[in-house]
Amino acid sequence: MRQTVLVTGSSGKLGRAVVSELVRRGHDVRGFDRVASPALVTTQVGDLGDRAALDRAMVGVDCLVHLAATPDDADFLTELLPNNLVGLYQVLEAARAAGVRRLVLASSGQVNWWQQMAGDLPVLEHQPVSPKSWYAATKMFLEAIGRSFSEVHGMSVLAVRIGWCPRPEQEAEFRDTPSAHDVYLSPGDAGRFFAHCVEAPETVRFLIVNATSRPVRETRLDLTVARQVLGFEPRDRWPEGM
Ligand SMILES: NC(=O)c1ccc[n+]([C@@H]2O[C@H](COP(=O)([O-])OP(=O)(O)OC[C@H]3O[C@@H](n4cnc5c(N)ncnc54)[C@H](O)[C@@H]3O)[C@@H](O)[C@H]2O)c1
C-alpha cells in the first residue's frame, strides 16, 4: 500500500539510497535534512533542533524513517548530544504529536561491538549490548526510547542495526578492514531493507533487527530476524554496489 514516508537525513549516503527505493516502489516520499535533497519532490530543509520545521514536515505522514544523525563517533557535547539525542527527542515527539503510526530508526551494529571483537559470532539482536563508545551509546538510547514509544504510545517501531555502508571518506579504511566486508551493507540492499521495514505487517510492534548485505567470510550480524520477520534477503556482497 502506498504510504507517505518522511525520511530524515535524506541527503546522506543511506538517505539517498532509501529515498530512491521508496520512490521506485511508489511511495509518497518527503525529505528532511539540513542540506537540500535534490532527488525529492518535497524537502524540508531544516535542523533536527527546529521543532516547528519538524512539525511542518510531519503533517500527513504515515511512516517516519529517521536517519539524520552524526553517523559515527564525534565530540559528545557539540555533535552527538544535539544531533543524536536532542534531535531524536524532537523528531520522536513531533512524530507522536502528528499521529505517525510507524517509526523506522537507524541504529548501528556498534551497539554490540565488544562481542563482535571477542569473536563470539554471529551477534543476535537479543544478546546483551556492549557499545563501542559514545556514538553507539546514543543508538542504545534510540533503541530504548523506541521500545517505550511502542509500548506507551502504541506506535510500531523498528530499530535497524546497520552494518557498514561506507561514506566516501571511509572507503579506503573500509577496503583495508577485511572483517568489515562481512558487515557491508550496499546502498541497494540498504534501500530494499528500509523499504521492507516501511512495508512490514501491522503486527510488527517493536523490532530490533540487523541489516547487512551477504557476508564475504563469516556471518557477524545474524540476519535470521530480517529474513523471518521482514522477508528481507540481501542481494549484494562486497564490493558489489560500492
Ligand atoms: N553508513 C553506515 O555505515 C551506518 C552504519 C550504522 C548506522 N548508521 C546510521 O545511519 C544513519 C545515516 O547514516 P549515513 O551514513 O547516511 O550518514 P550521512 O552523514 O551520509 O547522512 C546523515 C544525514 O543527516 C543529516 N543531518 C545530520 N544532522 C542533522 C541535523 N541536526 N539536522 C538535519 N539533518 C541532519 C546530514 O546533513 C546528512 O545528510 C545515521 O543515523 C547513522 O548513525 C550508518
The ligand as an SDF file (V2000), in Angstrom:
LIG
                    3D

 44 48  0  0  0  0  0  0  0  0999 V2000
   26.6200    4.3990    6.9080 N   0  0  0  0  0  0  0  0  0  0  0  0
   26.7850    3.4540    7.8220 C   0  0  0  0  0  0  0  0  0  0  0  0
   27.5840    2.5310    7.6560 O   0  0  0  0  0  0  0  0  0  0  0  0
   25.9820    3.4540    9.0930 C   0  0  0  0  0  0  0  0  0  0  0  0
   26.1630    2.3900    9.9870 C   0  0  0  0  0  0  0  0  0  0  0  0
   25.3940    2.3460   11.1540 C   0  0  0  0  0  0  0  0  0  0  0  0
   24.4500    3.3360   11.3830 C   0  0  0  0  0  0  0  0  0  0  0  0
   24.3030    4.3670   10.5050 N   0  0  0  0  0  0  0  0  0  0  0  0
   23.3040    5.3860   10.8030 C   0  0  0  0  0  0  0  0  0  0  0  0
   22.5320    5.6300    9.6310 O   0  0  0  0  0  0  0  0  0  0  0  0
   22.1540    7.0000    9.5750 C   0  0  0  0  0  0  0  0  0  0  0  0
   22.5900    7.6030    8.2510 C   0  0  0  0  0  0  0  0  0  0  0  0
   23.9950    7.4840    8.1300 O   0  0  0  0  0  0  0  0  0  0  0  0
   24.7680    7.9220    6.7890 P   0  0  0  0  0  0  0  0  0  0  0  0
   25.9520    7.0450    6.6820 O   0  0  0  0  0  0  0  0  0  0  0  0
   23.8130    8.0540    5.6690 O   0  0  0  0  0  0  0  0  0  0  0  0
   25.3070    9.3600    7.2240 O   0  0  0  0  0  0  0  0  0  0  0  0
   25.4360   10.7050    6.3720 P   0  0  0  0  0  0  0  0  0  0  0  0
   26.3080   11.6100    7.1430 O   0  0  0  0  0  0  0  0  0  0  0  0
   25.8120   10.3960    4.9570 O   0  0  0  0  0  0  0  0  0  0  0  0
   23.9360   11.2520    6.3700 O   0  0  0  0  0  0  0  0  0  0  0  0
   23.3660   11.8650    7.5070 C   0  0  0  0  0  0  0  0  0  0  0  0
   22.4700   12.9930    7.0140 C   0  0  0  0  0  0  0  0  0  0  0  0
   21.8360   13.5490    8.1640 O   0  0  0  0  0  0  0  0  0  0  0  0
   21.8600   14.9560    8.0510 C   0  0  0  0  0  0  0  0  0  0  0  0
   21.8800   15.5150    9.3970 N   0  0  0  0  0  0  0  0  0  0  0  0
   22.7730   15.2710   10.3750 C   0  0  0  0  0  0  0  0  0  0  0  0
   22.4870   16.0020   11.4610 N   0  0  0  0  0  0  0  0  0  0  0  0
   21.3720   16.7050   11.1580 C   0  0  0  0  0  0  0  0  0  0  0  0
   20.5950   17.6600   11.8740 C   0  0  0  0  0  0  0  0  0  0  0  0
   20.9120   18.0370   13.1140 N   0  0  0  0  0  0  0  0  0  0  0  0
   19.5190   18.1840   11.2710 N   0  0  0  0  0  0  0  0  0  0  0  0
   19.1820   17.8360    9.9850 C   0  0  0  0  0  0  0  0  0  0  0  0
   19.8910   16.9530    9.2590 N   0  0  0  0  0  0  0  0  0  0  0  0
   20.9750   16.4040    9.8400 C   0  0  0  0  0  0  0  0  0  0  0  0
   23.1400   15.2720    7.2760 C   0  0  0  0  0  0  0  0  0  0  0  0
   23.0430   16.5410    6.6020 O   0  0  0  0  0  0  0  0  0  0  0  0
   23.2450   14.1050    6.3060 C   0  0  0  0  0  0  0  0  0  0  0  0
   22.6440   14.3920    5.0610 O   0  0  0  0  0  0  0  0  0  0  0  0
   22.7600    7.6490   10.8080 C   0  0  0  0  0  0  0  0  0  0  0  0
   21.7940    7.6710   11.8310 O   0  0  0  0  0  0  0  0  0  0  0  0
   23.8930    6.7140   11.1840 C   0  0  0  0  0  0  0  0  0  0  0  0
   24.2000    6.7870   12.5570 O   0  0  0  0  0  0  0  0  0  0  0  0
   25.0530    4.4390    9.3690 C   0  0  0  0  0  0  0  0  0  0  0  0
  1  2  1  0
  2  3  2  0
  2  4  1  0
  4  5  1  0
  4 44  2  0
  5  6  2  0
  6  7  1  0
  7  8  2  0
  8  9  1  0
  8 44  1  0
  9 10  1  0
  9 42  1  0
 10 11  1  0
 11 12  1  0
 11 40  1  0
 12 13  1  0
 13 14  1  0
 14 15  2  0
 14 16  1  0
 14 17  1  0
 17 18  1  0
 18 19  2  0
 18 20  1  0
 18 21  1  0
 21 22  1  0
 22 23  1  0
 23 24  1  0
 23 38  1  0
 24 25  1  0
 25 26  1  0
 25 36  1  0
 26 27  1  0
 26 35  1  0
 27 28  2  0
 28 29  1  0
 29 30  1  0
 29 35  2  0
 30 31  1  0
 30 32  2  0
 32 33  1  0
 33 34  2  0
 34 35  1  0
 36 37  1  0
 36 38  1  0
 38 39  1  0
 40 41  1  0
 40 42  1  0
 42 43  1  0
M  CHG  2   8   1  16  -1
M  END
$$$$
